[in-house]
Amino acid sequence: MITLAVDAMGGDAGLSVTVPGAVAFLKQQPNASLIMVGDETALRQALDKAQAPMERIQIVHASQVVEMDEAPQLALKNKKDSSMRIAINQVKEGNAQAAVSAGNTGALMATARFVLKTIPGIERPAIAKFLPGKNNHMTLVLDLGANVDCTAEQLTQFAVIGSELVHAFHPERGAPRVGLLNVGAEDIKGTDTVKQTYKLLQSSRLNFIGNVEGDDIFSGKADVVVADGFVGNIMLKTVEGSVKFIGSALKQEFARNLLTKLAALTALPALRGFKQKFDPRKFNGAIFLGLRGVVVKSHGGTDETGFTFALEEAYHEAEAASLAKIEAGVAEQLAALEAAKLQAEVEKAADTAEPSGSNSLTE
């Protein structure tokens, strides 16, 4: 039985989304149970109204709620009895295998990092998400907004934890292919940080395939694509906006006149398939990767269907990805990377050192 802790009060709509989403999730996953955290009276009323299967739901009371516009540090300091904090505590205490929240992203990241800590050797957690591509291939992209400014070492750490997560999900595929998001495939392109990251990834034991461009994310070329949070978040929002624009443009074109409306009837099966495949709610739920525990962030403005998919994301990660296995893999990869860096420094020092003896004829 997989148990998830749910911040029932988080998000733009709170209980009106989290409770029906949780009930729908439990109907789909008979091997799951939930710890619902929030105001006990309001939460119990909402669960009763939704006819929730209470035999698989535990209610934990929380007297506080982190607001969507609340400063992360203030939430961390002043909201110790919030539904968000208590949900994450359930993971730390071993009562749940993962926590899910649609609440304030900054506060969730700060709280999760404070409570759970990061995997040894990982300086910062990253927001990661599997995105769909050609032939149903899923590519893990990180960071999607947690760290706007990163060092080359931190980007390399993201590559390591991303590779280990994909390997935990799909060990049968071998070493995941890791790509570095850049403005071109050539190693001479990009910022100084990206160029330094390229060199570090080259010296690592990862299956590094080099730089990839934005259109490669959906081609299936890489299993893991790494970027800093500034680039990653802009990429993600651009993709989301493009999908919405295409859907809206198609609807307008088919509604233009009687002929196009008739054409829409003919194309209806294909249009429904397109909508189902690219429904952004299906990809709701991003992973806070690099923590010593599983935390999934749902979009704050999602509906109950989207929240159900966020719970599914947490369920499958808790079921398939062994945290101990990921930590061991990260430790091994980082140790190998450090050894390679030391070897490179030794070789560089040897190349630049003065000769121990001299053959000068003027001595």
N, C-alpha and C positions, 0 to 999 in steps of 0.2 A: 504494500500500500504506500503510495506516494502522498505525502502531506505538504500542502502549500499554505503559507501564511499570506493573508490578503489584507491590505490596507483598504478597508471597506469605505472609509470616509474620503479618500483621495480623489483628485480629478475635478473637472469642471462641474460634473453632475452628481458626484458622490454615490449615495446608496441607490439612486434611481438607475444607475448603470452597473455598478459593481455587483449588486445582489442578483438581478436577472442574468447577468453574464456568468456569475458563479454557478447559478442553478443550471444554466444551459451546459456549462462545462462538466458538471457532475453527471449529467445525463449521458454525456458522450464518453466519459471516462469512469467506468465502474470501479477501477482500481485506484481511485483518488479520494482523498479527504481534504477538508479545508479548515483552517483556523481563521475565522473572520474576526478582524480587530476593529473596534469602533465603539461608539456610544451604544451600550448594551440595550437600552430600551428601544431606541430608534431602529437599531439593527434587527432586534428580534421581531419587531412589528413588520419590517420590510421582508424578512425571511418568511414569516407566516403568510403574508400577502402573496408572496411568490410560490407558496407551497413547496418550500425547499425540503430536501431530504435531510432532516435534522440528525439522523443517525450517523451521518458522515460530515457533520459540521459542528465545530466547537466555537463558541463565542468567547472572546476575550475583551474585556472592557477597557476602553481608553477614554480619558477625560478631555483630551486635547486633540486639535486638528491643525495640521500645517497648512496654511493658506497658500494658494497658488502663486501669489506675488510676494511671499515672505522671503526675507534675506536668508540664505542658507545658514550662515553662522549664527544668526539670531534663533532660527528654528532649532539648530543643534544645541544651543545653550539653554533656551527657554522652554522647549517643547519636549521634555524628557518623557512625558506621559502621552505623547501623541500616538495616533493609530499607526503612523509611519514608523516611528521608533520602535514601538512594541512588536510590530510585524517583523522587523529585521531582527529584533532580539530573539524571536522564536527560532530563527535559523541558527543564531549563535548558540542558543541553549540546546540545540539538537531536537527541538520539537517539530520542526519543519525542514524539508529539504530545499526549499526555495521560498523567496518572498516576492510578492507582486504588488506594485503600486502605480496608480495613475496620477500621483501627486506631483508637487513641485520638483522638477528634475534636479536643480542645484541642491536643494535640501536633501533629496533622496540620496544623491551621490555623496554629499558630505556626511550624512548620517551613516550610510552603509560603510563608508571608508573608516569612520571612527569606530563603529561597533565591530565590524568583521575584520578589519585590517586587510592589507594587501598580501598577496603571495610573496614569500621571500624572494628578493631580487627584482621585484616589480615596483617601480617608484609610484606609478599612478594607474588607477583603473581607466579603462576605455569603454566607450559605448560601442557595442558591436551588434550587427544585424545581418541575417542571411537575406540576400536579395535574389530574386528569380532571374534566370537567364535562359539561353537557348537550350532546347532539349531537356527542359526541367532541371537544369543544373542550378544549384544554389551556391552563391558566392558570399563568403563572410567578409564584410567591410567594416573596418574600424580605423580610426576613431570617428564617431559621428557627432561629436560636439562637446565631449567632456573636457578636452584639453586643447584650447585654441592655439597655444604656443608650446611646441615640443622640441626637445633636443634630439639629436640623432640617436643617442642611446635609448631614449624613451620610445622612439618610433620602432627601433629594433626590438625592444621588449614587447611592443604591441604585436609585432610579427610573430614573436615566439609564442605568446599566449594564444593568439589567433590560430596558429598552426596546431598547437596542442589541442585546442577545443575541436577543431575539424577532425583531427586524428582520433579523438575520443568518440566522436559521432560515427566516423567511417574508417575504422582501423583496416578494413579490407582493401582500401584504396592505396595504401602505402603513404609515403611522405606527401603532405599537401603542397601544392604549388603556390608559392608566395610571390605576389607582385607588389611593386611600389608605385603608387599613383603619382604620375608626373605629367608634364606638358609634352612629352615625347618619349620615344622608346630609347633614344641614345643616352648613354651614361654621362655625357657632358652637359646635359640639359638639367634645368631645375635650380632651385635655391641652393645655397651652400649647405644648409641642413640636409636637404634631400640627397645631395651628392655625397655627403659624409655617411648618410644612412645607407646609400647604395654600397659603399665600400664595406661597411660593417656587415651588411647582409651577405655580401659576397664571401666574407671570411667566416661566416657562420656555417653550421651544419644543416641549416634549413634548405629546403628545395626551392631556392630563390631563382625565379625565372627572369628577373630584371624589371625594368620600368614597364608599367602598363598605362594606357590612356583611359579616359573616361568611358569610351565606347567598349573597351575590353571587359568592363565589369560584367556586362550582360552576354558576353560571347562564350563564356565557359573556359576562357583561356587560363584563368587562375582560380584557385580555391579560396585564397585569402588575399585581400587587397588592403594595403596599409596607407593611411594618410593622417595628417594631423587633424584635430577637431574642427579647425576653421574650414579647411578644404572639404573634409568629409561631410560636414553639416550642410554646406552650400550645395554639394553634389546631391545629397539626399533630398533637400527641399526642392531643388530643380527637377529631379526625377518625379517627385510627388506632384509638383505643379504641372509638369508636362503631361502626365497621365490624366489629370483632371481636365486640362485644356483639350486634349485629344477627344476625350469622352464628350465634352460639351460641344466641340466643333462637329463631331459626327451627328449628335442629336439635332443640331441646328440645320445641318445639310439635309438630313432625311426629312425634316419637317418643312422644308422650303416650299414645296408645292405637291400637288396630287401625285405626280409621277414619282417623285422621290419618296413619298409616303408609301406608295405601292412597292417601290424597291426595298424599303425598309422591312416590309412584311416578308419579302423573299430572303433578306439577309438576317432576319431575326435570330435564327439559331446561332449564326456566327457572332452576332453582336452580343448575345447572351453569354457565349463562351468567352469572348473578349472581356466582358465586364466581370465575369467570375474569376478569370485568370489574373486580372490586374486590379481587383478590388483592394484598395489600400488597407482595408480592415483586416484582410487575411495576413498581412505582414506586420500587424501591430505587435509590439513587444520587443524591446531591445534589451540586450544582455549587458550588465555591468561586469565587464570581463577584467580579471586580475585580482578580484577579491577572494578571501578565504570563505566563500559561501556564494550561493546563487541568488542574485537579485535581478528581477526583470522589470523594466520601466514601460508601462503602457502610455500611449498618447493621452494627454489630459482631456482632450476634447472628443475622445472616441465614444461610440455607442456601445450597447451591450454585446453586440456581435464582435466588435473589435476587442472588447475586454475579454471575451471568451477565448479569442485567439492568443491574447497575451498570456492567459492562464495555460493554454496548450503549449506555448513556447517554454514556459517555466517547467511544466510537467515533463516534456520530452528531454529538456536539458538535465533535469534532476534524475531522470530515468537512465539516460544514456551516458552522461558525462561524469565520470568518477573524479571528484575534486582531488583526491589523493594521487590519482594517476596523472592528472594535469600538473599538479605541483611537482611531482617527480620528473615529468618531462621537461618542465620549465627549468628546474634546477640543473638538469643534465645539459640542456641547450645553452643556458647562460654560462655554465662552467666551461663548456667547450669554446664559447665565444670569447670568454676572458683569457683562456689559454692561447687562442689564436692572436688576440691583441698583444699579449705579452711576447709571443714569438716574433710578431712583426716589429715590435719595439726593439727586441734584441738584435734582429737582423739589420734594422736601420742603424742602430748604434754601432754595430760591427762595420757597416759600410762607411760610416763617417769618421771612425776612430783613426787616430794617427798611427802610423806603423811603429811597432815596438823598437825596431832597430833602424839604423840609417846607413845607406850606402854612399853618402856624400863624399866626393873626392876632396872636398875642401877642409874636412876635419883634420 
